[in-house]
Amino acid sequence: MKQTNKPETTIVIFGATGDLAKRKLYPSLFNLYKTERLNEKFAVVGAARRPWSNDTLRETVAEALHNEDKELVAKFCEHFYYLPFDATNKNSYHELNSLLTELDEQFNIPGNRIFYMAMSPQFFGTIATNLKSEGLTNTNGWTRLIIEKPFGRDLTSAKQLNQEIREAFSEDEIYRIDHYLGKEMVQNIEVIRFGNAIFEPLWSNRYISNIQITSSETLGVEDRGGYYETSGALRDMVQNHMIQMVSLLAMDPPIRLTPEEIRSEKIKVLRALRPVSQEETGKYFVRGQYGPGTISGNEVPGYRSENNVDPKSHTETYVAGKLLIDSHRWAGVPFYIRTGKRMKMKSTQIIIQFKELPMNLYYKEEDKIHPNLLSIHIQPDEGITLTLNGKKSGLAGGTTPVKLDYCNNCIDQQNTPEAYERLIYDCMLGDATNFAHWDEVDLSWNFIDEISKAWHKDGENLTTYASGSMGPREADELLENDGFTWWPIANEVRKY
């Protein structure tokens, strides 16, 4: 079937009354509509347990878009419909099917349907199975399923969930969303690497000494204490976001820029990840939990004092790790990752540290030369910094670090798409490049599970760090043991 750049589709959002839908999905769909990537041949059906009406949903959507043009918002909301829905009741699926058939005719939609799971993962399998059995996937157009994380909580549960979903949808119809893969500068990694002659020839263990990935938040668990107690930073951040960034940084150049070829190279990286046994976990990974501290001059409580958190909890809110990739390109190069809550600043940043010259004429023991660094800033600022060495001004001579900066979102911040906007549009176009394939999920859980099991056995092996810091001392030692240090992360959005 021919695919246009203005998809004609019905989108069913399971969990339409939830926070994700209000904060991300409705604004993202509106931006697609505002920029005319959606034409008038679309409809959105909100499905959830609350006894809302069409008008209630439209009012909620309008509230989420309160800063937008009121006339355009009103026109946009005319495409929204609501259905009170019980995921375990087959009658709900019959009612949904009837409504979708009516909307196809009303908006002249050729049977294309996206089912978006924006609710509790415990219902993912049930809904997928019933969509198939009650005929909602039997249309003249295409059907696609978008699934939010977490995709399981370990390899066993992920396999079970995948089996349930695969009974209703084929792998090429399943879009496992990882919003990090929709971020502008994460997608820019491929361009930086494969579109620049000065980087790709250097992108290996011959020239790179280590790679550091930091994803830090200033917020605590807020009202998500109950969820976080069953998840922790390892499952919430490392299994998906951090490992996905590692695979993009380490993959070999694909034969061509197609979803299949890019995915194939990422999977090779995940297969080459050196397994960490339970006995070795303490050598390669550090887990921490935030204690009381100060953020922006305000006193904040520790994790164990948060709502819905066990006062004796051993759940980690911070993870630092050393990943090794046993491949010809990366043998001997450590990939250091760290992610945590209640840290000094909010930032996601990648730093590639290049090796020193074998004999640098400007090296002095008392004035060590600064290594060359490539920094990829993902959020809140978006851009690239290349740190080189230049001559110090004045008569004394010597070297000083010189930073070449490019700020992506300083130039045209208004037109930078939000991650969800880009990913939803990709799904409409049938482009799965920036979604996780089952093989990636399988391999990442296989790697993470051993670490998780080790931590579960050794409940006392948990360090604390003060809120407002950059994490526990043990994370610094992880690098110091290899002769490296964490590079400071960007502490402010650059001004131009």
C-alpha positions, 0 to 999 in steps of 0.5 A: 500500500502506498504511504503518503507523507500525510498519513490518514489514520485513526489513533486509539489511545488506551489510557487517554485520561492519564498524565502521559496523554495530557503532557505528551501525546495531545501536544505532539498530535496537535503539532503534527496537525498545526504543521500540516503533517496530519491532514483532515483525514484522521481521528483520535479515540480516547479509551479509558475506565473513567465515564467521560464523554466526547466533550470531556475529552475535548475539554481536556485536550484543549486544556493541554493546549491552552497556549495555542491558537484557540480556533485551530485547537477547536478545529483539532478537537473535533477529531477526538472521541471518547469511549469508556473502556474495560480492557477485560470486557469483550463488549468494550472491544465490540463498541470500539470496533463499531466506533472505528468503523463509523469514524473511517466513513466519517473522516474518509480513513482507509481503515488504518489504525494505530493502537497506543498503549499509554496505560498500565503494562499489566493490560498490554497483553490482554488488550492486544489479544482482544484486539485480534480476537474481536476483529479490530485488526481485521481492516482494509488498511494497516494496523500498528501497535505502540507500546510504552516502557516498561516492556516487562520487568525482566527477560522472562516477563518480557518474553511472555509479554512479547509472546502475547502481543505477537499472537495479535501483531507481527513484529513489523507492526509493533512499535516499542517506544523509547522517547530518547530515540526521538530526541533531536541530538540522539538522532544526530549521533548517526549524522555526526558519525557517518556524515563527517570525514573527520570523525568516522575514521577516528571512531574506534579503539585506535583513537578513542580512550573512553566514552561517557554517557550521563543522564542526570535529573534534579527531580526525585521520584515525586508521586511515582514512589510506588512505581519506582519501588518495583523498577529502580534506575536500572530497569527504568533508565539503563535497560532501555535509554542508556543501552540504546545510546551505547548501541548507537555510539558503537554500531558499525556503519550500516550498508544503507540507512534503512530500519533493517540495516540500522537495527542489524548493526545495533543488534551486533553491538548488543551481542558483543556486550561483555556479560557481567556475572553476578560475582563481577557486578560490584567491579563493574556497577555501582548503585546508589540511593539519594539521601537528604540534601539541597537542590537550588537552595531548598532542603529536599528529603531522601528517597526513603522519606518519599511517599509510597516508598518503603522506609527500609527500601534498597531500591537504587535511584542511581546507577553507574556502570562500565560496559565493555564491547568485545568487538574488533572496533571497541576492544579495550574501550570502556563505555561509562554510563551514569544516571540518577535522580536528585542530582546537581543538574538536569542534563543528558550528555555524551562525551567521547574522549580521544587518546593522547598523541604518542609523543606530544611536543607540548606535554609538560608534567607540570602543565598537562595537556587537555585531551580532545573531547567531542561532547554531544549535548542531548538535553536540556541544551542540544548541540555539539562541543569539540574541545581542542588545544590552542596556544595560550595568549601572551609571551609565556606560551603553552596550551589551553583548551579551546571549545568549538560550540554548535547549539542546535536548539538556539537557532530555531527552538520553535521548530524543533520537534518534541521526541513524541511528535517525531516518533508518532509521526514515524509510526504513522509513516511505518518507519521503525528506525527509532523504535526498539526491535524485540531482539534489542529488548531481548539482548538488553534484558539478558545483560541487565538481569544478571546485575539485577539478580546480584543486587537482589541477593546482596541487599546491603550493597547500596551506597547513598549520595546527598541530593544535589551532588553528582552521585556517590564517591564509588562512581568516581572510583569506577573511572579512577581505577582505569586512570580516568575521571568523569568530565563535568556535564554542561551546567547551563544552556549556552547563549548565542 
